[in-house]
């Protein structure tokens, strides 16, 4: 897969409240398919922390920041955010990076 220097990497970390681990995973999996189909999505994958089964990391690669911003406005992401209010132990941590070397 060819990658561009304009690509944007987004790493999002979410930690489930006690007893909500399965619900968090289900909510993120539900949003994963539509996300992967969006224009500009180069890569989207989910990972569970080896240190804590309640933390899931989302790794996203977008062709541009503009396409990532469009993604955030999508109906499936709005549903995910509304659903996560009762699932998470605290706010998710979302950080964007620009590729500088690979």
Phi, psi and omega per residue, in radians:
X1 nan 2.172 -3.138
X2 -1.375 2.332 -3.136
X3 -2.011 2.570 -3.139
X4 -1.858 2.642 3.095
X5 -1.163 -0.299 3.100
X6 -1.438 -0.113 3.123
X7 -0.972 2.609 3.094
X8 -2.066 2.308 3.069
X9 -1.788 2.337 3.073
X10 -2.181 2.236 3.074
X11 -2.080 2.075 -3.111
X12 -2.055 2.326 3.136
X13 -2.080 2.248 3.117
X14 -2.281 2.366 3.123
X15 -2.042 2.186 -3.127
X16 -1.289 2.552 2.965
X17 -1.155 2.753 -3.125
X18 -0.926 2.238 3.134
X19 1.474 -0.056 -3.087
X20 -1.878 0.218 -3.069
X21 -1.030 -0.806 -3.131
X22 -1.153 -0.663 3.123
X23 -1.141 -0.717 3.094
X24 -1.089 -0.826 3.134
X25 -1.041 -0.778 -3.137
X26 -1.082 -0.748 -3.139
X27 -1.107 -0.742 -3.130
X28 -1.224 -0.691 3.101
X29 -1.103 -0.659 3.139
X30 -1.092 -0.629 -3.140
X31 -1.445 -0.327 -3.039
X32 -1.118 -0.816 -3.102
X33 -1.023 -0.959 3.116
X34 -1.060 -0.576 3.114
X35 -1.131 -0.804 -3.118
X36 -1.079 -0.446 -3.112
X37 -1.525 -0.142 -3.097
X38 -1.254 2.503 3.045
X39 -0.997 2.374 3.102
X40 1.603 -0.188 3.102
X41 -1.385 1.978 3.131
X42 -1.538 -0.662 -3.109
X43 -2.756 2.490 3.039
X44 -2.596 2.129 3.125
X45 -2.537 2.710 -3.128
X46 -2.054 2.488 -3.122
X47 -2.387 2.422 3.044
X48 -1.631 2.423 3.106
X49 -1.119 2.384 3.050
X50 -1.263 -0.396 -3.098
X51 -1.532 -0.399 -3.077
X52 -2.642 2.033 -3.121
X53 -1.167 -0.176 -3.134
X54 -1.562 -0.101 -3.114
X55 -1.899 2.252 3.086
X56 -2.127 2.360 3.117
X57 -1.871 2.339 2.998
X58 -1.838 2.217 3.076
X59 -1.901 2.112 -3.111
X60 -2.170 2.503 3.014
X61 -2.277 2.167 -3.104
X62 -2.075 2.570 -3.133
X63 -1.150 -0.447 3.111
X64 -2.782 2.830 3.081
X65 -1.130 -0.635 3.137
X66 -1.059 -0.733 3.133
X67 -1.215 -0.588 3.051
X68 -1.125 -0.725 3.130
X69 -1.116 -0.673 3.066
X70 -1.072 -0.717 3.111
X71 -0.989 -0.767 -3.096
X72 -1.117 -0.389 3.137
X73 -1.566 -0.101 -3.096
X74 -1.131 2.634 -3.114
X75 -1.052 -0.662 -3.113
X76 -1.184 -0.541 3.106
X77 -1.350 -0.632 3.077
X78 -1.108 -0.704 3.075
X79 -1.121 -0.733 3.135
X80 -1.055 -0.830 -3.112
X81 -1.082 -0.714 3.119
X82 -1.135 -0.708 -3.124
X83 -1.185 -0.615 -3.049
X84 -1.246 -0.304 -3.127
X85 -0.929 -0.681 -3.121
X86 -1.674 0.022 -3.054
X87 -1.806 -0.611 -2.960
X88 -1.478 2.601 3.060
X89 -1.343 -0.394 -3.140
X90 -2.926 3.121 -3.124
X91 -1.113 2.552 3.064
X92 -1.182 2.721 3.065
X93 -1.893 2.077 -3.080
X94 -2.185 2.127 -3.094
X95 -2.253 2.319 3.089
X96 -1.777 2.518 3.125
X97 -2.321 2.592 2.993
X98 -1.785 2.418 3.125
X99 -1.253 2.241 3.104
X100 -2.044 -0.327 3.111
X101 -2.885 2.410 3.021
X102 -2.657 nan nan
